[in-house]
Amino acid sequence: MLIRRFLPEDAEGTSGMIAASLRVTNGPDYSAEEIEELVEFYSPAGVLRRAGESHMYVAQEKGAVVGCGAISGCHGSETESCIMTLFVLPDCQGRGVGRKLLETLEADEIFLRAERVELSSSVTAHGFYKKLGYAYMRGSGEADEHGSVWMEKRRTPRRP
């Protein structure tokens, strides 16, 4: 498996991988309408938009995109960052792809400068983040009205 920075030519494959992940992995936890809205949000144009707003990475196996993750600044702050995206192709879940992508995001300069890193997890994935050191922002793993579970990691940032 190779993890590298996203390139514009990855948009189509990344979008397709995200759509498969949403429909298969998240399908049991969300309505079909909610899933299809997210599939549209992560169209190739949407993936390019997200990549332009963040440091985005892809995981590849045999030349195919099998996962992606993105991190950006948060709330206009230099001391807060947001993990914006983390998806893994359903057939590759449980093999360490998500963990490696998260480790890559946590080695990125945007993560390293932050005192607090937040993310909006799906109902499906919040246990994954909890296992890797993220805590619930609202005290529990309850989803908000949009189906998001808000989590964070507090840390001592690395200063230049």
C-alpha positions as CSV (number, residue, x, y, z in Angstrom):
1,M,0.0,0.0,0.0
2,L,1.2,3.5,-0.9
3,I,0.0,6.6,0.8
4,R,0.7,9.9,-0.9
5,R,-0.6,13.4,-1.4
6,F,-3.8,13.7,-3.5
7,L,-3.3,14.7,-7.2
8,P,-6.1,16.2,-9.3
9,E,-6.1,13.1,-11.5
10,D,-7.1,11.1,-8.4
11,A,-10.5,12.8,-8.2
12,E,-12.5,10.3,-10.2
13,G,-11.1,7.2,-8.4
14,T,-11.4,8.9,-5.0
15,S,-15.0,9.9,-5.7
16,G,-15.9,6.3,-6.7
17,M,-14.2,4.9,-3.6
18,I,-16.0,7.3,-1.3
19,A,-19.4,6.5,-3.0
20,A,-18.8,2.7,-2.4
21,S,-17.8,3.3,1.2
22,L,-20.8,5.5,1.9
23,R,-23.3,3.1,0.3
24,V,-21.9,-0.1,1.8
25,T,-20.3,0.9,5.1
26,N,-22.6,3.8,6.1
27,G,-25.7,2.5,4.4
28,P,-27.1,0.7,7.5
29,D,-26.8,3.8,9.7
30,Y,-28.2,6.5,7.4
31,S,-31.2,6.9,5.0
32,A,-30.7,6.3,1.3
33,E,-31.4,10.0,0.8
34,E,-28.7,11.1,3.2
35,I,-26.2,8.7,1.6
36,E,-27.0,9.9,-1.9
37,E,-26.6,13.6,-0.8
38,L,-23.1,12.7,0.5
39,V,-22.3,10.8,-2.7
40,E,-23.2,14.0,-4.7
41,F,-21.1,16.1,-2.2
42,Y,-18.1,13.9,-2.9
43,S,-18.5,13.9,-6.7
44,P,-15.2,14.3,-8.5
45,A,-15.7,18.1,-8.4
46,G,-16.5,17.9,-4.7
47,V,-13.3,15.9,-4.1
48,L,-11.3,18.5,-5.9
49,R,-12.9,21.2,-3.9
50,R,-12.1,19.4,-0.6
51,A,-8.5,18.7,-1.8
52,G,-8.1,22.5,-2.5
53,E,-9.3,23.3,1.0
54,S,-7.0,20.8,2.8
55,H,-4.0,18.6,2.7
56,M,-5.5,15.5,1.2
57,Y,-3.9,12.0,0.9
58,V,-4.8,8.9,-0.9
59,A,-4.0,5.2,-0.2
60,Q,-3.4,3.1,-3.3
61,E,-3.1,-0.6,-3.9
62,K,-2.1,-1.8,-7.4
63,G,-2.7,1.7,-8.7
64,A,-6.3,2.0,-7.4
65,V,-7.4,4.4,-4.7
66,V,-8.5,2.4,-1.7
67,G,-8.7,5.2,0.8
68,C,-8.4,8.9,1.4
69,G,-8.1,11.4,4.2
70,A,-7.9,15.2,4.6
71,I,-6.9,17.7,7.2
72,S,-7.3,21.4,7.3
73,G,-7.2,24.4,9.6
74,C,-10.3,24.8,11.7
75,H,-12.3,27.9,12.6
76,G,-9.6,30.2,11.1
77,S,-7.3,29.2,13.9
78,E,-3.6,28.3,13.8
79,T,-4.0,26.1,17.0
80,E,-7.1,24.2,15.9
81,S,-7.3,21.7,13.0
82,C,-10.0,19.5,11.5
83,I,-9.8,16.1,10.0
84,M,-12.2,16.7,7.1
85,T,-12.4,13.3,5.4
86,L,-11.4,9.7,6.1
87,F,-12.8,6.9,3.9
88,V,-11.7,3.4,3.1
89,L,-13.0,1.1,0.3
90,P,-15.3,-1.5,2.0
91,D,-13.2,-4.5,0.7
92,C,-10.1,-2.9,2.4
93,Q,-11.6,-2.1,5.8
94,G,-10.1,-3.9,8.7
95,R,-6.7,-4.2,7.1
96,G,-5.1,-1.1,8.6
97,V,-5.7,1.3,5.7
98,G,-7.7,3.7,7.8
99,R,-5.2,3.6,10.7
100,K,-2.3,4.3,8.3
101,L,-4.3,7.2,6.7
102,L,-5.0,8.7,10.2
103,E,-1.3,8.3,11.1
104,T,-0.4,10.2,7.9
105,L,-2.9,13.0,8.8
106,E,-1.4,13.1,12.3
107,A,2.1,13.5,10.9
108,D,1.0,16.4,8.6
109,E,2.1,20.0,9.6
110,I,-1.5,21.1,10.0
111,F,-2.0,18.5,12.7
112,L,1.4,19.0,14.3
113,R,0.7,22.8,14.9
114,A,-2.6,22.2,16.6
115,E,-3.5,22.1,20.3
116,R,-6.9,20.6,19.4
117,V,-8.0,18.5,16.4
118,E,-11.6,17.9,15.9
119,L,-13.6,15.7,13.5
120,S,-17.1,14.9,12.7
121,S,-17.4,11.1,12.6
122,S,-20.2,9.1,11.2
123,V,-22.2,6.9,13.5
124,T,-20.5,4.0,11.8
125,A,-16.9,5.1,12.5
126,H,-16.8,6.8,15.9
127,G,-15.5,3.6,17.6
128,F,-12.5,3.6,15.3
129,Y,-11.6,7.1,16.3
130,K,-12.1,6.4,20.0
131,K,-9.8,3.5,19.8
132,L,-7.1,5.8,18.3
133,G,-7.3,8.4,21.1
134,Y,-10.1,10.7,20.1
135,A,-12.6,11.8,22.8
136,Y,-16.3,12.7,22.4
137,M,-16.8,16.5,22.5
138,R,-20.3,16.3,23.9
139,G,-19.5,13.7,26.5
140,S,-21.0,10.7,24.7
141,G,-21.1,9.0,21.3
142,E,-24.5,10.4,20.6
143,A,-25.0,11.7,17.1
144,D,-26.3,15.2,16.4
145,E,-29.3,16.0,14.3
146,H,-27.2,15.5,11.2
147,G,-26.0,12.1,12.2
148,S,-22.5,13.3,13.2
149,V,-20.6,12.3,16.3
150,W,-18.2,15.2,17.2
151,M,-14.8,14.1,18.5
152,E,-11.5,15.7,19.4
153,K,-7.9,15.1,20.3
154,R,-6.1,17.6,22.5
155,R,-2.3,17.7,22.2
156,T,0.8,19.8,22.8
157,P,1.7,21.2,19.4
158,R,5.1,21.2,17.8
159,R,6.3,24.8,17.3
160,P,8.7,25.9,14.6
